[in-house]
């Protein structure tokens, strides 16, 4: 298991090096940091990790990467990209910094694999040591001795084994095998997609965008293993979990599992930080799974969606959203590729003492005819209006009150339907129109005079 470079269990003062280049200190050798780079004049660069106590070390994982620098050329500036990391690596270890034992093998980076995919190098003979020294024999790019890495193993005190980097999810302890920070639009997938992925491990992506940019997840392919039922027991599901925290709150997340196989759902959010976890069960056969996994696009959107990640959706009760931002987008789950049918979705937009403007961007709702079609209505104070394709809503609707409720229930589509049932609405809060609001007063009971 990870010994602490990723999660900070290994502190900065425990990491030292033979030298370093400005801006690339030893403590930046952690995964997802800018990396450690030795001074270009250092001909035998190395980095040392002090594990504080004798520890069993079983492997090292390397994160090679691509870095773009701005350089001056004839008084002009231009950007140039370099491949950074380790091509050949040697390891030594010991219980003090004066006596070192060399590990017999030299490790080689596998260039046939994706360059920036982390590679784990396992020690055929794990060793016990407090200090680990990593020597760059050959860097990926000459004169740029750089490294990002994690150590794997376990701490042993007496007969007790301590595994530090783990987290609680759904009442089970799970090791994190792969973790990546995402700060721009990109494509993610299970490792080695679409061929195989390992069982019994978790992959984590930490997605973070600037304040006014929101996360949109577009699943290109979902093909996950179905749980096998053995007697009255079933094994856990391989699944993609979307949450707002790490560790994952077992009562507050969205799950995509085998029930979404073959679908391409889209998840629009109002979040600029999310944790995506792909968790694969430890199968009883201990075999790798062939031709399965998932692939998704992490995209950006400028307008937040009225959709709560931390609110469970009950297919019998329905989905209810409270929209509180000054502008948000609304789309039913069926419009985004989710298997919603016979389920009511409701959005409540409130803005005290201000009117609300609804902008109808897309609208395809079949009218109720002979048992087919769907229900769509807009409730504005005392007014309630229903719309469908034969009686479409105006492109722009301004409310009469400071509260609007939109209700949609998708039913069976008409035969030979060729469009995706649903709609897309973007609302805005109108300013300085308080005097135009309608205040609803319930009718008074009539008095009877004697």
Secondary structure, DSSP 8 states (H G I E B T S, - for coil): -B-STTTSSS-GGGEEES--BTTB-GGGGSTTS--EE--TT-SS-EEEEEEEEEEEEEEEEE--EEEEEEEEETTEEEEEEEEEBEEEEEEEEEEETTEEEE-S--EE--TTS-TTS-EEEEEEEEEEEEEEEEEEEEESBTTBBEE-EEEEEEEEETTEEE--SEEEETTEEEEEEEEEEE-S-EEEESTTTTTEE-SS-EEEEEEE--TT-EEEEEEEEEE-----EETTEE----EEEEESSSS--TTS-EEE-GGGTT---EEE-S-SEEEEEEE----TT---EES-EEEEEEEEESS-BS--TTS--BTTTBEEEEE-SSEEEEE-GGGGT----S-EEEEEEE-TT--EEEEEEEEE----BTTBS-EEEEEETTEEEE-BTTB---SEEE-SSSEEEEEEE-----TT--S--EEEEEEEE-SS-GGG--------------
